[in-house]
Amino acid sequence: MRKAGAMTVQRKTIYDLLASANDHPTASDLIEKLKADGHQFAYATVYNTLKYLTDEGLIHELKFEGGACRYDARTDDHQHVVCTLCGKVEETFVPPPSEWRQSIAEQTGYRISEEHIVFKGVCESCCKAI
């Protein structure tokens, strides 16, 4: 019998696929990639695995307005830039100004532990197509 917290073959397969992706896939994207690789995981297995990996801090769930959740295996500090035309998501490793955290903490009374900033704009490919 498997323990609920064990890294099963299915969980490892999904994690490895996500870790090798650079496009911040949705659950549907992952299911399609799994099928293309010859895996036949149930939809519930994929969704439950994504919840498990998120709860364990192994991946981040990204919620951008107007779209399905996306997943990111990079858990180090970074921000995201989202194209408002095509939905492409890219990473940036420019740290936010440290005074932002302090100002927000002072203004709200929160003890800020982390931040995730999403920048929106039009990607280079879409700019060329306009």
N, CA, C and O atoms as a DFTB+ gen file, in Angstrom:
520 C
 N C O
     1  1       0.840      -1.179       0.000
     2  2       0.000       0.000       0.000
     3  2       0.887       1.245       0.000
     4  3       1.881       1.304       0.724
     5  1       0.526       2.237      -0.813
     6  2       1.314       3.458      -0.916
     7  2       0.914       4.464       0.139
     8  3      -0.258       4.590       0.491
     9  1       1.903       5.174       0.633
    10  2       1.608       6.275       1.540
    11  2       1.156       7.468       0.706
    12  3       1.595       7.638      -0.431
    13  1       0.273       8.295       1.275
    14  2      -0.256       9.452       0.553
    15  2       0.844      10.423       0.153
    16  3       0.711      11.124      -0.850
    17  1       1.923      10.476       0.918
    18  2       2.974      11.437       0.636
    19  2       4.123      10.897      -0.178
    20  3       5.109      11.604      -0.381
    21  1       4.033       9.667      -0.653
    22  2       5.149       9.064      -1.389
    23  2       5.260       9.651      -2.793
    24  3       4.257      10.032      -3.396
    25  1       6.479       9.721      -3.303
    26  2       6.707      10.163      -4.679
    27  2       6.546       8.941      -5.578
    28  3       7.501       8.211      -5.842
    29  1       5.320       8.740      -6.037
    30  2       4.996       7.585      -6.873
    31  2       5.591       7.756      -8.272
    32  3       6.088       8.827      -8.621
    33  1       5.532       6.701      -9.051
    34  2       6.018       6.755     -10.432
    35  2       5.251       7.821     -11.215
    36  3       5.843       8.583     -11.980
    37  1       3.931       7.871     -11.021
    38  2       3.120       8.864     -11.726
    39  2       3.526      10.283     -11.321
    40  3       3.687      11.152     -12.178
    41  1       3.689      10.513     -10.031
    42  2       4.071      11.845      -9.552
    43  2       5.435      12.249     -10.102
    44  3       5.626      13.386     -10.531
    45  1       6.378      11.314     -10.086
    46  2       7.721      11.620     -10.590
    47  2       7.683      11.910     -12.087
    48  3       8.359      12.824     -12.559
    49  1       6.905      11.144     -12.830
    50  2       6.789      11.361     -14.273
    51  2       6.235      12.750     -14.567
    52  3       6.750      13.461     -15.429
    53  1       5.187      13.131     -13.850
    54  2       4.571      14.445     -14.050
    55  2       5.527      15.548     -13.613
    56  3       5.657      16.563     -14.296
    57  1       6.198      15.356     -12.479
    58  2       7.164      16.360     -12.017
    59  2       8.296      16.521     -13.031
    60  3       8.664      17.646     -13.371
    61  1       8.846      15.417     -13.514
    62  2       9.950      15.480     -14.479
    63  2       9.529      16.194     -15.761
    64  3      10.296      16.978     -16.321
    65  1       8.320      15.924     -16.221
    66  2       7.811      16.591     -17.416
    67  2       7.691      18.091     -17.175
    68  3       8.070      18.900     -18.021
    69  1       7.164      18.446     -16.023
    70  2       7.008      19.856     -15.678
    71  2       8.364      20.536     -15.510
    72  3       8.547      21.674     -15.943
    73  1       9.303      19.852     -14.890
    74  2      10.634      20.428     -14.668
    75  2      11.372      20.665     -15.982
    76  3      12.212      21.561     -16.066
    77  1      11.069      19.876     -17.000
    78  2      11.740      20.046     -18.291
    79  2      11.020      21.045     -19.196
    80  3      11.535      21.408     -20.254
    81  1       9.840      21.486     -18.788
    82  2       9.059      22.432     -19.599
    83  2       9.520      23.860     -19.318
    84  3       9.851      24.203     -18.183
    85  1       9.536      24.671     -20.344
    86  2       9.862      26.077     -20.122
    87  2       8.710      26.987     -20.524
    88  3       8.874      28.202     -20.641
    89  1       7.536      26.382     -20.735
    90  2       6.389      27.156     -21.196
    91  2       5.284      27.308     -20.155
    92  3       4.184      27.747     -20.489
    93  1       5.555      26.954     -18.910
    94  2       4.565      27.092     -17.832
    95  2       3.235      26.459     -18.243
    96  3       2.235      27.161     -18.392
    97  1       3.219      25.137     -18.426
    98  2       2.037      24.468     -18.966
    99  2       0.844      24.462     -18.016
   100  3       0.987      24.557     -16.797
   101  1      -0.330      24.348     -18.617
   102  2      -1.558      24.124     -17.858
   103  2      -1.680      22.621     -17.618
   104  3      -0.900      21.835     -18.157
   105  1      -2.655      22.228     -16.811
   106  2      -2.898      20.794     -16.599
   107  2      -3.237      20.115     -17.921
   108  3      -2.775      19.005     -18.188
   109  1      -4.038      20.774     -18.746
   110  2      -4.395      20.210     -20.055
   111  2      -3.167      20.034     -20.939
   112  3      -3.036      19.029     -21.639
   113  1      -2.261      21.021     -20.904
   114  2      -1.013      20.901     -21.672
   115  2      -0.222      19.680     -21.213
   116  3       0.301      18.924     -22.032
   117  1      -0.139      19.492     -19.897
   118  2       0.603      18.351     -19.356
   119  2      -0.032      17.033     -19.770
   120  3       0.671      16.085     -20.118
   121  1      -1.356      16.970     -19.734
   122  2      -2.060      15.748     -20.132
   123  2      -1.752      15.419     -21.591
   124  3      -1.505      14.260     -21.928
   125  1      -1.765      16.432     -22.458
   126  2      -1.450      16.215     -23.874
   127  2      -0.009      15.745     -24.054
   128  3       0.252      14.847     -24.855
   129  1       0.927      16.342     -23.319
   130  2       2.335      15.937     -23.410
   131  2       2.526      14.508     -22.894
   132  3       3.298      13.735     -23.461
   133  1       1.821      14.168     -21.822
   134  2       1.899      12.802     -21.293
   135  2       1.393      11.797     -22.324
   136  3       2.011      10.754     -22.541
   137  1       0.262      12.118     -22.960
   138  2      -0.294      11.229     -23.991
   139  2       0.691      11.076     -25.143
   140  3       0.899       9.974     -25.650
   141  1       1.299      12.197     -25.554
   142  2       2.265      12.161     -26.661
   143  2       3.476      11.299     -26.317
   144  3       4.103      10.711     -27.199
   145  1       3.798      11.232     -25.021
   146  2       4.923      10.406     -24.559
   147  2       4.509       8.964     -24.273
   148  3       5.326       8.162     -23.821
   149  1       3.234       8.628     -24.537
   150  2       2.766       7.258     -24.373
   151  2       2.215       6.918     -22.999
   152  3       1.970       5.747     -22.709
   153  1       2.015       7.923     -22.142
   154  2       1.459       7.682     -20.805
   155  2      -0.056       7.818     -20.847
   156  3      -0.590       8.664     -21.564
   157  1      -0.732       6.998     -20.089
   158  2      -2.189       7.028     -20.023
   159  2      -2.647       7.315     -18.595
   160  3      -3.303       6.478     -17.976
   161  1      -2.308       8.482     -18.073
   162  2      -2.719       8.841     -16.717
   163  2      -4.128       9.413     -16.748
   164  3      -4.483      10.163     -17.657
   165  1      -4.922       9.057     -15.757
   166  2      -6.261       9.619     -15.624
   167  2      -6.156      11.114     -15.327
   168  3      -5.194      11.571     -14.711
   169  1      -7.150      11.855     -15.768
   170  2      -7.172      13.295     -15.504
   171  2      -7.049      13.566     -14.010
   172  3      -6.318      14.465     -13.595
   173  1      -7.766      12.786     -13.201
   174  2      -7.726      12.982     -11.744
   175  2      -6.313      12.783     -11.208
   176  3      -5.896      13.488     -10.289
   177  1      -5.579      11.837     -11.768
   178  2      -4.201      11.603     -11.329
   179  2      -3.345      12.836     -11.580
   180  3      -2.555      13.232     -10.723
   181  1      -3.502      13.441     -12.751
   182  2      -2.714      14.634     -13.085
   183  2      -3.084      15.784     -12.156
   184  3      -2.202      16.426     -11.585
   185  1      -4.373      16.049     -12.000
   186  2      -4.799      17.160     -11.141
   187  2      -4.404      16.927      -9.685
   188  3      -3.934      17.848      -9.017
   189  1      -4.590      15.710      -9.190
   190  2      -4.202      15.405      -7.806
   191  2      -2.693      15.501      -7.615
   192  3      -2.225      15.936      -6.563
   193  1      -1.937      15.099      -8.622
   194  2      -0.477      15.201      -8.544
   195  2      -0.040      16.658      -8.522
   196  3       0.853      17.025      -7.758
   197  1      -0.654      17.487      -9.346
   198  2      -0.313      18.914      -9.347
   199  2      -0.622      19.542      -7.992
   200  3       0.141      20.378      -7.508
   201  1      -1.730      19.146      -7.381
   202  2      -2.058      19.656      -6.042
   203  2      -1.024      19.181      -5.031
   204  3      -0.554      19.968      -4.209
   205  1      -0.667      17.907      -5.083
   206  2       0.333      17.351      -4.171
   207  2       1.668      18.079      -4.326
   208  3       2.261      18.501      -3.333
   209  1       2.143      18.228      -5.562
   210  2       3.432      18.878      -5.801
   211  2       3.416      20.336      -5.347
   212  3       4.414      20.845      -4.836
   213  1       2.277      21.004      -5.537
   214  2       2.134      22.388      -5.072
   215  2       2.144      22.437      -3.552
   216  3       2.856      23.249      -2.960
   217  1       1.361      21.575      -2.917
   218  2       1.289      21.545      -1.450
   219  2       2.643      21.226      -0.821
   220  3       2.956      21.715       0.264
   221  1       3.443      20.407      -1.500
   222  2       4.769      20.037      -0.993
   223  2       5.825      21.096      -1.290
   224  3       6.968      20.975      -0.850
   225  1       5.447      22.134      -2.034
   226  2       6.388      23.202      -2.364
   227  2       7.367      22.842      -3.469
   228  3       8.374      23.524      -3.657
   229  1       7.074      21.773      -4.200
   230  2       7.968      21.343      -5.276
   231  2       7.731      22.109      -6.573
   232  3       8.621      22.207      -7.417
   233  1       6.521      22.652      -6.725
   234  2       6.178      23.471      -7.886
   235  2       5.339      24.649      -7.410
   236  3       4.851      24.664      -6.280
   237  1       5.179      25.632      -8.287
   238  2       4.288      26.757      -8.016
   239  2       3.105      26.703      -8.969
   240  3       3.251      26.399     -10.153
   241  1       1.934      27.004      -8.428
   242  2       0.745      27.160      -9.253
   243  2       0.625      28.645      -9.567
   244  3       0.625      29.477      -8.660
   245  1       0.525      28.975     -10.845
   246  2       0.440      30.364     -11.277
   247  2      -0.976      30.644     -11.743
   248  3      -1.492      29.972     -12.637
   249  1      -1.595      31.630     -11.137
   250  2      -2.965      31.984     -11.503
   251  2      -2.939      33.366     -12.142
   252  3      -2.735      34.379     -11.473
   253  1      -3.152      33.378     -13.450
   254  2      -3.217      34.631     -14.181
   255  2      -4.661      34.853     -14.578
   256  3      -5.372      33.904     -14.907
   257  1      -5.100      36.107     -14.550
   258  2      -6.499      36.384     -14.831
   259  2      -6.898      35.910     -16.222
   260  3      -6.134      36.011     -17.182
   261  1      -8.113      35.391     -16.297
   262  2      -8.672      35.000     -17.573
   263  2      -8.170      33.703     -18.165
   264  3      -8.480      33.398     -19.317
   265  1      -7.414      32.939     -17.425
   266  2      -6.891      31.707     -18.003
   267  2      -6.801      30.594     -16.988
   268  3      -7.026      30.792     -15.794
   269  1      -6.468      29.421     -17.485
   270  2      -6.289      28.259     -16.617
   271  2      -5.014      28.426     -15.800
   272  3      -4.102      29.151     -16.199
   273  1      -4.957      27.762     -14.674
   274  2      -3.739      27.775     -13.860
   275  2      -2.600      27.181     -14.670
   276  3      -2.784      26.244     -15.446
   277  1      -1.432      27.744     -14.472
   278  2      -0.218      27.233     -15.098
   279  2       0.702      26.767     -13.983
   280  3       0.526      27.142     -12.824
   281  1       1.678      25.951     -14.335
   282  2       2.544      25.363     -13.321
   283  2       4.004      25.607     -13.663
   284  3       4.402      25.616     -14.828
   285  1       4.790      25.806     -12.610
   286  2       6.195      26.175     -12.751
   287  2       7.016      25.367     -11.759
   288  3       6.773      25.425     -10.554
   289  1       7.987      24.615     -12.263
   290  2       8.847      23.824     -11.379
   291  2       9.993      24.649     -10.806
   292  3      10.716      24.172      -9.931
   293  1      10.169      25.866     -11.279
   294  2      11.199      26.743     -10.707
   295  2      10.624      27.348      -9.435
   296  3       9.652      28.102      -9.485
   297  1      11.209      27.027      -8.323
   298  2      10.710      27.545      -7.046
   299  2      11.637      28.601      -6.463
   300  3      11.381      29.117      -5.375
   301  1      12.719      28.929      -7.181
   302  2      13.578      30.015      -6.713
   303  2      12.887      31.352      -7.010
   304  3      11.920      31.403      -7.771
   305  1      13.388      32.420      -6.406
   306  2      12.761      33.729      -6.574
   307  2      12.880      34.209      -8.015
   308  3      13.978      34.327      -8.559
   309  1      11.737      34.480      -8.617
   310  2      11.686      35.082      -9.943
   311  2      10.280      35.612     -10.176
   312  3       9.346      35.288      -9.442
   313  1      10.148      36.424     -11.200
   314  2       8.876      37.041     -11.539
   315  2       8.468      36.549     -12.930
   316  3       9.232      35.866     -13.611
   317  1       7.257      36.908     -13.332
   318  2       6.754      36.483     -14.634
   319  2       6.280      37.678     -15.453
   320  3       5.800      38.676     -14.916
   321  1       6.430      37.546     -16.770
   322  2       5.940      38.523     -17.732
   323  2       4.967      37.774     -18.636
   324  3       5.313      36.739     -19.205
   325  1       3.743      38.303     -18.766
   326  2       2.692      37.641     -19.538
   327  2       2.315      38.510     -20.732
   328  3       2.054      39.704     -20.582
   329  1       2.287      37.907     -21.914
   330  2       1.855      38.629     -23.111
   331  2       0.332      38.731     -23.092
   332  3      -0.366      37.726     -22.956
   333  1      -0.170      39.949     -23.229
   334  2      -1.616      40.172     -23.189
   335  2      -2.302      39.776     -24.496
   336  3      -3.530      39.736     -24.564
   337  1      -1.515      39.486     -25.531
   338  2      -2.117      39.075     -26.803
   339  2      -2.145      37.561     -26.971
   340  3      -3.198      36.990     -27.254
   341  1      -1.003      36.908     -26.802
   342  2      -0.944      35.459     -27.052
   343  2      -0.940      34.613     -25.780
   344  3      -1.119      33.398     -25.856
   345  1      -0.742      35.226     -24.618
   346  2      -0.751      34.490     -23.352
   347  2       0.573      33.868     -22.965
   348  3       0.662      33.204     -21.932
   349  1       1.605      34.068     -23.770
   350  2       2.934      33.522     -23.464
   351  2       3.395      34.021     -22.100
   352  3       3.182      35.181     -21.745
   353  1       4.029      33.131     -21.342
   354  2       4.544      33.475     -20.017
   355  2       6.055      33.274     -20.030
   356  3       6.544      32.213     -20.420
   357  1       6.785      34.291     -19.605
   358  2       8.240      34.190     -19.510
   359  2       8.678      34.556     -18.101
   360  3       7.949      35.205     -17.351
   361  1       9.883      34.124     -17.765
   362  2      10.445      34.394     -16.441
   363  2      11.457      35.528     -16.518
   364  3      12.134      35.709     -17.529
   365  1      11.547      36.279     -15.441
   366  2      12.582      37.294     -15.311
   367  2      13.184      37.170     -13.921
   368  3      12.481      36.891     -12.950
   369  1      14.467      37.375     -13.836
   370  2      15.174      37.198     -12.571
   371  2      15.669      38.518     -12.007
   372  3      16.599      38.552     -11.202
   373  1      15.040      39.605     -12.438
   374  2      15.359      40.915     -11.885
   375  2      14.596      41.035     -10.571
   376  3      13.366      40.988     -10.573
   377  1      15.295      41.190      -9.450
   378  2      14.583      41.268      -8.171
   379  2      13.816      42.581      -8.046
   380  3      14.281      43.621      -8.514
   381  1      12.638      42.536      -7.413
   382  2      11.907      43.780      -7.183
   383  2      12.676      44.647      -6.190
   384  3      13.432      44.126      -5.370
   385  1      12.491      45.952      -6.257
   386  2      13.191      46.833      -5.317
   387  2      12.875      46.468      -3.862
   388  3      11.714      46.257      -3.508
   389  1      13.902      46.395      -3.033
   390  2      13.715      45.984      -1.634
   391  2      12.819      46.947      -0.871
   392  3      12.145      46.550       0.079
   393  1      12.807      48.207      -1.280
   394  2      11.960      49.170      -0.568
   395  2      10.472      48.891      -0.780
   396  3       9.652      49.340       0.021
   397  1      10.102      48.166      -1.831
   398  2       8.703      47.813      -2.039
   399  2       8.199      46.968      -0.887
   400  3       7.145      47.242      -0.315
   401  1       8.958      45.940      -0.552
   402  2       8.557      45.024       0.520
   403  2       8.375      45.789       1.824
   404  3       7.376      45.605       2.520
   405  1       9.329      46.640       2.155
   406  2       9.268      47.407       3.402
   407  2       8.081      48.366       3.389
   408  3       7.360      48.463       4.382
   409  1       7.867      49.069       2.288
   410  2       6.753      50.017       2.198
   411  2       5.409      49.311       2.332
   412  3       4.515      49.792       3.027
   413  1       5.272      48.178       1.668
   414  2       4.013      47.429       1.740
   415  2       3.792      46.901       3.150
   416  3       2.672      46.945       3.660
   417  1       4.845      46.404       3.782
   418  2       4.730      45.911       5.160
   419  2       4.312      47.034       6.100
   420  3       3.444      46.844       6.952
   421  1       4.924      48.193       5.949
   422  2       4.575      49.330       6.812
   423  2       3.143      49.789       6.568
   424  3       2.422      50.112       7.512
   425  1       2.733      49.819       5.317
   426  2       1.401      50.296       4.967
   427  2       0.302      49.341       5.435
   428  3      -0.772      49.785       5.840
   429  1       0.563      48.033       5.383
   430  2      -0.479      47.051       5.677
   431  2      -0.366      46.405       7.051
   432  3      -1.339      45.847       7.559
   433  1       0.822      46.478       7.654
   434  2       1.040      45.790       8.917
   435  2       1.388      44.322       8.742
   436  3       1.536      43.600       9.728
   437  1       1.520      43.871       7.500
   438  2       1.884      42.477       7.229
   439  2       3.373      42.265       7.442
   440  3       4.173      43.187       7.283
   441  1       3.734      41.050       7.801
   442  2       5.121      40.609       7.791
   443  2       5.282      39.844       6.473
   444  3       4.903      38.677       6.377
   445  1       5.835      40.496       5.483
   446  2       5.914      39.942       4.133
   447  2       6.956      38.826       4.091
   448  3       8.101      39.021       4.499
   449  1       6.552      37.663       3.597
   450  2       7.479      36.529       3.526
   451  2       7.944      36.241       2.098
   452  3       9.022      35.682       1.899
   453  1       7.149      36.613       1.121
   454  2       7.527      36.408      -0.274
   455  2       6.670      37.303      -1.146
   456  3       5.637      37.816      -0.715
   457  1       7.111      37.479      -2.367
   458  2       6.312      38.248      -3.306
   459  2       6.362      37.580      -4.668
   460  3       7.328      36.901      -5.017
   461  1       5.306      37.787      -5.419
   462  2       5.259      37.315      -6.801
   463  2       4.616      38.424      -7.611
   464  3       3.439      38.737      -7.430
   465  1       5.380      39.005      -8.486
   466  2       4.910      40.121      -9.293
   467  2       4.751      39.635     -10.724
   468  3       5.632      38.969     -11.268
   469  1       3.619      39.973     -11.325
   470  2       3.353      39.613     -12.710
   471  2       3.327      40.897     -13.532
   472  3       2.539      41.805     -13.268
   473  1       4.193      40.953     -14.521
   474  2       4.223      42.072     -15.449
   475  2       3.440      41.661     -16.691
   476  3       3.494      40.505     -17.111
   477  1       2.718      42.601     -17.268
   478  2       1.936      42.323     -18.472
   479  2       2.402      43.249     -19.580
   480  3       2.767      44.400     -19.342
   481  1       2.381      42.728     -20.781
   482  2       2.779      43.514     -21.938
   483  2       2.591      42.694     -23.197
   484  3       1.902      41.674     -23.189
   485  1       3.205      43.142     -24.274
   486  2       3.119      42.451     -25.554
   487  2       4.498      41.892     -25.873
   488  3       5.484      42.628     -25.905
   489  1       4.560      40.581     -26.109
   490  2       5.847      39.915     -26.357
   491  2       6.441      40.345     -27.700
   492  3       5.766      40.940     -28.541
   493  1       7.708      40.028     -27.870
   494  2       8.434      40.413     -29.080
   495  2       7.779      39.851     -30.342
   496  3       7.659      40.554     -31.345
   497  1       7.356      38.586     -30.295
   498  2       6.722      37.965     -31.472
   499  2       5.436      38.679     -31.855
   500  3       5.190      38.937     -33.034
   501  1       4.618      38.998     -30.862
   502  2       3.359      39.694     -31.143
   503  2       3.612      41.118     -31.625
   504  3       2.888      41.617     -32.486
   505  1       4.633      41.777     -31.077
   506  2       4.981      43.131     -31.531
   507  2       5.345      43.121     -33.014
   508  3       4.968      44.027     -33.758
   509  1       6.078      42.096     -33.437
   510  2       6.476      41.993     -34.847
   511  2       5.274      41.729     -35.747
   512  3       5.252      42.151     -36.903
   513  1       4.272      41.027     -35.212
   514  2       3.097      40.659     -36.003
   515  2       2.074      41.789     -36.107
   516  3       1.168      41.746     -36.939
   517  1       2.228      42.778     -35.271
   518  2       1.242      43.881     -35.255
   519  2       1.490      44.828     -36.413
   520  3       0.769      45.813     -36.570
